[in-house]
Amino acid sequence: MGDTNRIMGYTTDLKMLVESMHIEHASVENAVKGDSIGVKVGDKARRNDKVVKLVD
């Protein structure tokens, strides 16, 4: 949490700060590669959009 992510797709281009993250409706602080997580986004994200972590 606290990371900045970018969600990109054919009609999507969002930058967002991860404020909360959930696995199976339980709040978690971090996840590992391959985990299926949920995060709150401010706009519509679609199934095939790509998510990347932005690094300063």
MARLUM-192503 format. One record per residue (C-alpha): residue in three letters; x, y, z. Coordinates in steps of 0.1 Angstrom, whole numbers, padded with zeros to 4 digits, always signed. Example, Ala and Ser with C-alpha at 12.3 -4.5 7.8 and 13.67 -1.06 7.14 Angstrom:
BEGIN
ALA+0123-0045+0078 SER+0137-0011+0071 
***
This chain:
BEGIN
MET+0000+0000+0000 GLY+0011+0035-0007 ASP+0025+0026-0041 THR+0015+0045-0072 ASN+0001+0023-0100 ARG-0009+0029-0136 ILE-0038+0011-0153 MET-0036+0011-0190 GLY-0059-0003-0217 TYR-0075+0005-0250 THR-0097+0032-0235 THR-0082+0034-0200 ASP-0052+0054-0187 LEU-0053+0059-0149 LYS-0027+0068-0123 MET-0037+0060-0088 LEU-0023+0057-0052 VAL-0031+0024-0036 GLU-0049+0032-0004 SER-0064-0002+0004 MET-0060-0037-0009 HIS-0081-0068-0003 ILE-0078-0105-0008 GLU-0110-0125-0005 HIS-0127-0095+0012 ALA-0099-0093+0039 SER-0078-0062+0041 VAL-0040-0069+0035 GLU-0009-0048+0037 ASN+0010-0065+0008 ALA+0006-0092-0018 VAL+0030-0113-0039 LYS+0032-0119-0076 GLY+0003-0141-0087 ASP-0021-0131-0059 SER-0056-0120-0070 ILE-0063-0087-0052 GLY-0088-0060-0053 VAL-0081-0022-0051 LYS-0103+0008-0051 VAL-0100+0028-0083 GLY-0115+0062-0091 ASP-0126+0054-0127 LYS-0136+0024-0147 ALA-0110-0003-0152 ARG-0116-0033-0175 ARG-0107-0069-0173 ASN-0079-0069-0199 ASP-0063-0036-0187 LYS-0026-0039-0176 VAL-0015-0027-0142 VAL+0021-0015-0136 LYS+0038-0002-0105 LEU+0054+0033-0110 VAL+0088+0036-0095 ASP+0105+0070-0088 
***
